[in-house]
Amino acid sequence: MLTPPPRPNGNSPHTFLQTLLRTLPLHVLVAITIVGGAALLYTNSVSNRGTWATLGSWSLTALYVIIAIVGGTVAGVLDAARQMVERFEQALRDWFHTLPALRGAEDTRNRDLSTVRQEYETLLDHSVAQAGRRLRLPQWLERLIRGALRGMVVDRFMASCTARGIHVVAPQEFRNWLLAEGVSLGFMPVLDQLSWWRYLIIGMLLLLAAVALTLAFLTS
């Protein structure tokens, strides 16, 4: 019988909302400071070139600030999601350490691969749902984690057994494989994807700031 993951202790991770409230303001503030500041420098450099130039430069500054707010918000959400995935991975590892206690002595016999697949797909779905409710993950992040675990963890374990010619496995073999490499394989693509998009957005914001600084230098 499946049991929920262990309850968090006093040092338990924050919920997604708490993490977001901590990271989002910093990302937005930094984005506005860098991108908006660069646009403001450009505005000051053309302030003595007539009304239309000043109006256009202030419009550009306003556009840059809006882009900075949007970009900083998205980057903050992605960073909060990355932190929660890391905490989720640790919570899942802690739970998998208890897997031998989830089964009685009569359940230690080997099972065929199809039975193992069904059992552990159910177990992973159960663990994701339990931890997702505890950490209050948004639905899109929970679906991303569940898809990665099913696609990379269970399927990879089945493929490794087939490649070795193993058709029956004991429950503890799956648990050992999860702790050795399965969990890392499942979460690595999610973490890489979240980090890649965050760095892409940050890079685009820095590029916008560089363009504004270049224009300010050329017009000064």
Summary of the structure (lengths in Angstrom):
residues: 220
radius of gyration: 24.7
end to end distance: 72.6
largest distance: 86.4
contacts: 657
relative contact order: 0.16
helix: 82%
strand: 2%
